Amino acid sequence: MFKLPDLPYAYDALQPVMSDKTLHLHHDKHHATYVKTLNELLEKDGRTARSLEEVILDASKSGERKLFNNAAQAWNHAFFWVAMTPKFEKPQGELIAAIDKTFGGLDALKKAFVTEGAGHFGSGWVWLIANHSGELKVISTHDADDTLTHGDVTPLMVCDVWEHAYYVDYQNDRKAFLEAWFDALPHWEFAGFQLKAATGKGEPWRYPAPDAANTLKTA
């Protein structure tokens, strides 16, 4: 079975941008439900898996929407938690060089990121991604869709633009949430590690593997 990963910080650590009430609701209810439903679907079909990434890609190819939606949302949320930190530091080294090259600076990246997320119609996610050459791009994906199905790209950071991510604290002002989020919470050191992985200098982040008892059985 896949487990719900613990938050890498206390529930009140991201205040005032994200309240402890939001974190409890978001992690303990929304994220937990995706993981629970994912495990139920796999158990119902008698399936086991080596990785969540494998489940997502297989479900996408086979058109199993319910399985894909819950697996991808479990993955997206886990990545979201590790892509934030209460100990904010500005991007350094190769990452800031890539940001400057692509966007012309961190302020310009913020504008692109906030504009993409605020203008995204409906539920979804706004991402900073890199290709194998280290070229950066801001994109958004709808509903459960993530970057795993978007070819040879690696996510560096993400912000959740489903209403449950911000409505308790910002009501319907998604733009204000994104602006406050970008200024205080991105884990730029983690994004830098992801950029290195994108260019072949290490492995990208993966969802925690399922329990050993549920290791995939070979035919």
N, C-alpha and C positions, 0 to 999 in steps of 0.2 A: 504493500500500500504506500501511496505517496502521503507524506506528512505535511501539515501546515507549518511552515518555518516560523520560528519565533521572530519577532521584530528585533533588529540589531541595536535597539536603543529603547529607553523607557517610553511609555505611552505619552508622557507630557514633555518629551525632549524636543519636539518640533514646534512647540509654542513660541510665539503667538501665531505663526503662519498656519499651523494645523493643530487644533486642540486635542486634548486627550480624549474627549468625547468622540471626535471624528475618528481617531486612531482605533479606539475600541470598536466602534461600529464598523469601520472599514476592514480592519484586520480580523476581528473575532467573529463577525457576522458574514460580511460579503465574501472575503477571501476564504474563510473557513467553509462556506457553503459550496464554493466552486470545487475545493479539494474533496469535500465529502461526496458531492455528486459525481465527480470524476472517478473516485474509487468505486462507487456503486455501479457505474456504467461498465467499468472494466471487469468487476466481479460478476455482474449479470451475464456478460458475454464470455466468461471464463478466460479472460485475457490477463497476461502479465506483461511487463515492459522493462526494458533496460533503463530507459530514461523518459522523462516527460517530453523532451524534445522529439524523441522518436514517435511518441503518441500523437503529438501535434501534427507532425509532418504526414504520418500515415492517415490520420483522420481527415486532413485537408485533401489529400489525394483521393481518398475513397468517398468524399462527400458526406461524411458522418458529422452533420452540423452540431448536434447536441454534444457529442464527445469532443469535437474540436473546440466549441465555445467554452466548455468548462475546463478543458486542459489548457487552452491558451490563456484564459483568464487567471487560472492558477499561476501560470508562468509569468504573465505580465505583472501581477501584483507582487510576486516575490522579487522580481527584478526592480520594481518601483521602490520597494523598501530599501534594498541595498544601494540604490542610486541616489539616496538621500542621506544626509548626515547633519547632526546638530552642531558639528564643529566645522563651520564653513571656512574654506580657504579657496583663494582664487586659483584658476587653472594655471599650470606651470609647463615648462619644457615643450615637448613635441605637441602637446595638446593646444597650448595657447598659440603656438606657431601655426598650427593647422586652422585654428579659429580665425586668426588674423588673415591668413591667406584666403580663406573661403568667404568670410563675412566682413573683414575689415575691422575686427575688434569685438570684444565681449559685448559692448552695448548694442552693436549691430546684430549679433547673434540673439541677444535678448529680444530685440524687436521682431526678428524673424520667427523666433520660437513662440512668443506671445501672440503674434498675429496669426500664426498657423493654428495654435490651440484655440484661441478665442473665436476664430472664424470657422472652426470645424463644426459642421452641422450634425447635431445629435451626439450620441455617446461615442467614446473612443479614447485614443491615446495620442500624444504628441511626442515625437522622438527626435533625438540627435543621433544620426547614424554615420558610419564610415564604411567605405568600400575597401577592397584589398590594397588599394594604392594610398589609402589614408585620406581620401577626399571626403569632406564632410557634407551633410545635407540634413535639413529639417523636413520631416514628413509627419503626417498624421494617418492613423489607421482607424477604421470604423469598428465599433462594438468590441469583439474579442480579438480581432485580427492583430497579429504582431509582426515582428520583422523576420521571423523564421521562415515565412513563406514568401519573402520578397527578394529571393536570390542571394547573391554573394555580398551581404552587408552585415555589419555588426552594430548592435545598439550601444551607444555610449551613455545615454541617459534618457529618461522618460518621465512624463508627467501624466497622471490620470485625469482625463477630462469628462469622465462619467459624473453625473451630478452628485452621487454619494461621496465623491472625493472632496467636495468643497461646499455643499449646500448648507451644512450645519453652521459653518463659519462665515460664508460669503453669500449665502442665499443664491440668487441667480447671477451674481457678478463674477463670471468665470474669468474675465480679463484681470480683475483685481487679484484674484487668487493666483493666476499664472505669474503676474508681475511680482507679487510678494514671494511666491515660491522660488522663482528664478534668482532673486536677490539673496536668498538666505539658505536654501536647502540642497541644491545640487552637490553631489559628492564628486567633485572634480578629480580627485585622486583616483577614484574608481573609474571614472570616465577615461582617464589617461591609461589605465591598465587595459581597458577595453580597446582603446585605439591601438595600443601595441599589439594586442591579439588580432585585430583586424588586418594588420600588416605582417602577420606571421611571427610575431615576437612573444609567443605565449598562447595560452588557451583562454577563450572567452568564458564568461560566467555561465554556469549551468545550474539548473534547478537541482536541489539535493536528490540523490538517487533514491529509489524506493527501497523498502525494507529488504534485507537479504533473503527473507523467506519468500519474497515475491519475485525473485530473479527469473528472468525470462527462461522458459523451458524450450530447448531446441527440439525440432521435429526429429 
